[in-house]
Amino acid sequence: MFKVRVILVLLLTMGIKTHAQKYSNEFLNIGVGGRALAMANANVATAEGAYAGYWNPSGLLGQKSNLDIGLQHAEYFAGIAKYDFVGLSKRIDSNSVAGISLLRFGVDNIANTLDLVDANGNIDYNRILPFGVVDFAALLSYSRRIPKLKGLDIGGNVKIIRRKIGSFGGAWGFGLDASVKYQHKNWILAAMARDVTGTFNAWSYTLDQKTISTFLQTNNKIPSNGLEITSPKLILGVARKFNFWKDRISVLGELDMINTFDGQRNTVISSKLWNLEPAFGLEVGYKGFVFLRGGLGNIQKQLNDRATLYITTVQPNIGVGVKYEIFTLDYALTDIGDRSAALYSNIFSLKIALNSKMNK
């Protein structure tokens, strides 16, 4: 019965609304890269190379190589859910870079017990078939430097989304991101407008008579085809880098302001029209070889254990990174000490910077 309820919940919670839906396409808000996650996702201003396509495509121009490759694999909920990222960014010329980012978040091998009992009321375990719930996205990125405006880079993403619930249903989605980045000496200002036009997921369902009967027997609404819209989000970032001890030690700090417009949330500044959530990250480096990172994010207002008073909770993150020649390995330990039931998450990511013979 529990497995049946899982299937029903998946179908209903991923069902369709004909208007903008809060928390739509949430798998695209998890974040990518050990560096960014260690800094509490405060990465809009300082992201560079293969990971910048996700955070701020304008940052693609920050890569020093001809070709950047980013890789990440993570698991959540004791390995039940798997999250993978692959990113590539290629320099076209001195003023432009193009990239592609592929993301997959999935729960595989879920037992479908809707047919566990046959027409005669007999339990037959051979009738249990596995299925998966998968969210997939491809981001096609482009960044362009504006030569006449020194320090200004612009960029954007075209997003293609595919979401599937086994053979029960699925959706195709499309959206756009727009970004800008301005650097003056050691200061960086950036803005990332996610889903700037709204991202549209068109859902369709194919339910057999057995599934429909189960829905009716359990007093659940049968999901219908429709359109889900992801509301725009604006992230503003400012970063500053300091160098000490003859440039052997670097200190980089970034503050991001996450602005949402999809209804009231439990954020620092909250209203029905606009919500603001800050995130802060800090990185200390030594000779550009080893880095120590930390961040504060996911700042929320939550009810205490007795549900009598709202308190402010903060999620601290930490991590380290090592860069050696063309390889950069980053690690992040996230979800430290917050009030959720989730366990610690260990995130590893790799970046490979390849230079063509022309650039050597």
Number of C-alpha atoms within 10 A of each C-alpha: 8 8 13 17 14 15 21 21 13 12 20 15 9 20 21 21 14 11 13 18 16 17 11 18 21 10 16 16 12 10 17 28 29 27 32 26 29 30 29 29 27 33 30 32 30 24 24 22 32 31 31 30 28 29 27 33 36 35 31 32 29 15 19 15 19 20 21 24 21 22 21 19 16 17 16 16 12 11 10 12 15 17 21 16 20 21 24 24 30 22 22 14 11 9 13 19 26 25 26 22 24 17 20 19 22 20 17 15 13 17 15 18 20 19 18 18 14 11 8 6 8 9 12 12 11 8 14 15 14 12 18 16 22 19 22 21 22 20 23 21 27 26 28 23 20 13 10 7 9 11 14 19 25 23 25 24 27 16 19 19 21 18 23 21 20 17 13 16 20 23 22 17 21 19 20 21 25 23 25 24 25 19 17 11 8 11 14 20 20 25 22 25 19 24 22 17 16 18 23 24 24 19 23 19 19 13 15 10 9 10 18 14 13 16 17 11 9 10 9 13 13 17 21 16 17 16 20 25 24 24 22 19 18 20 23 20 24 23 23 19 17 13 14 10 8 8 12 12 15 18 17 17 21 25 23 25 19 18 19 22 17 20 15 15 20 16 21 15 15 16 16 10 11 14 21 19 20 22 22 23 27 22 22 19 20 16 12 15 13 16 20 20 27 24 25 21 22 19 19 19 18 15 13 12 9 6 8 8 10 13 10 13 18 17 19 22 24 24 24 21 23 17 17 11 9 12 14 18 19 26 23 25 19 24 23 16 14 16 13 10 8 13 14 15 17 15 21 22 21 21 23 21 20 17 15 9 7 6 9 7
